[in-house]
Amino acid sequence: MRPRSPDVLALTSDVNLAITASADLDEMLSTVAQRVAEALGMWECAIYEYRRESAVLVAAALWSPEMSDLDGAWPGTRCTLDEQPSLARTLEQRCTRECHVDDPGLDDAEVQFMRRRGERSTLSIPLVFRDEVLGVLCLAEKRRPRRFSPGDLRLLELMAAPAGVAVLNARMFRREAEQNRRLQA
């Protein structure tokens, strides 16, 4: 069953409110991940921060309707771009990528990665602010193959902007907290 079309204005407002209303950065990013996943009827949504200086992705938030203890420990973990081939391509090409485990054109590393995670279809989009790549938002469907409509893609593009701002806010807050710790030491 396909999810009903969300009210884009209400969803955008809800995500923007989550970004501005919460002082808890983890909660803010988790709320953004949840709203995006629910709007598109996806199994899970992950938000990664990209740290260009070390060429790693840092798991910032994960939402799924059935979170395990392992999922709860996932935020904060780091991986190299080699470990996430699809997300690396999303960042490098700065474009939305749709992958399906049954696509004969998908390279073996991506197929193996998707199979290990039980993913049937994924959709990822770079989070960019003022020409700086901040991270990537990745949606995964594990229940069945999913082909994405132009409306799905447009909604994801609309949600990428506030998600990028959320990652930027988290980054700035972290830098400020580190500076304060150094000043107090």
Buried (B, 14 or more C-beta within 10 A) or exposed (E): EEEEEBEBEEBBEBBBEBBEEBEEBEEBBBBBBBBBBBBBBBBBBBBBBBBEEEEBBBBBBBBBEEEEEEBEEBBEEEBEBEEBBBBBBBBEEEEBBBBBBEBEEBEEBBBEBBEEEEBBBBBBBBBBBEEEBBBBBBBBBBEEEBEBEEEBBEBBEBBBBBBBBBBBBBBEEEEEEEEEEEEEE
